[in-house]
């Protein structure tokens, strides 16, 4: 029964991680929706902030970057959210535009 019990915890951790990625993506989407701030400086600051600790740990511990897979995962989710919200910005505020983009 031990391997099945471990699968239960592993699956629960995966669901929790997926929820976390969704919520951060939703938070970024709401920021772009309310602030309409698509400046490159903000994008670079967010990416720098999300990846700074992982890059520091890679440099100091001698580990590969992909070991900290959560950082590239969140960076990709942020860039995808940015791309969707940036493309055809006028559609973000129409009745069905944002729904169609998503």
C-alpha positions in Angstrom: 0.0 0.0 0.0 3.0 2.3 0.4 3.5 3.1 -3.3 -0.1 3.9 -3.7 0.0 6.2 -0.8 3.0 8.0 -2.2 1.2 8.4 -5.5 -1.7 10.0 -3.7 0.7 12.6 -2.1 2.5 13.1 -5.4 -0.7 13.7 -7.3 -1.9 16.1 -4.6 1.4 18.0 -4.9 0.9 18.2 -8.7 -2.6 19.6 -8.3 -1.4 22.1 -5.8 1.4 23.2 -8.2 -1.0 23.5 -11.1 -3.3 25.6 -9.0 -0.4 27.9 -8.0 0.6 28.4 -11.7 -3.0 29.2 -12.6 -3.4 31.7 -9.8 -0.2 33.5 -10.6 -1.2 33.6 -14.3 -4.6 34.9 -13.3 -3.0 37.6 -11.1 -0.8 38.7 -14.0 -3.7 38.8 -16.4 -5.7 40.9 -14.0 -2.8 43.3 -13.6 -2.5 43.7 -17.4 -6.3 44.1 -17.6 -6.7 46.7 -14.9 -3.4 48.7 -15.4 -2.9 48.3 -19.2 0.8 48.4 -18.5 2.7 46.4 -21.2 6.1 48.1 -20.8 9.3 46.1 -21.4 10.7 47.3 -18.1 7.9 45.7 -16.2 8.3 42.4 -18.1 12.0 42.3 -17.4 11.5 43.1 -13.7 9.0 40.3 -13.3 11.2 37.8 -15.1 14.3 38.9 -13.1 12.4 38.7 -9.9 11.1 35.2 -10.6 14.4 33.8 -11.7 16.9 35.5 -9.5 17.0 33.0 -6.7 17.1 30.0 -9.0 20.0 31.5 -11.0 21.8 32.3 -7.7 21.3 28.8 -6.5 22.5 27.3 -9.8 25.7 29.4 -9.6 26.5 28.7 -6.0 25.4 25.1 -5.8 26.6 23.9 -9.2 23.2 22.5 -10.1 21.5 22.7 -13.5 18.8 25.4 -13.9 16.2 22.9 -15.0 16.4 21.3 -11.5 14.4 24.4 -10.3 11.7 23.7 -12.9 9.1 25.9 -11.2 10.9 29.1 -12.2 11.0 28.4 -15.9 7.4 27.1 -15.7 6.2 30.4 -14.1 8.3 32.4 -16.6 6.7 30.6 -19.5 3.2 31.1 -18.0 3.9 34.8 -17.5 5.2 35.3 -21.0 2.2 33.4 -22.4 -0.1 35.6 -20.4 1.7 38.7 -21.5 1.5 37.6 -25.2 -2.2 37.0 -25.0 -3.0 40.2 -23.3 -0.6 42.3 -25.5 -1.9 41.0 -28.8 -4.9 43.0 -30.0 -5.1 45.0 -26.8 -8.4 46.6 -27.9 -10.0 43.2 -27.7 -9.3 43.0 -24.0 -12.2 45.3 -23.2 -14.8 44.1 -25.7 -17.7 41.9 -24.6 -16.3 38.7 -26.1 -12.8 39.7 -27.2 -10.9 38.5 -24.1 -12.9 35.3 -24.0 -12.0 34.5 -27.6 -8.3 35.3 -27.0 -8.2 32.8 -24.1 
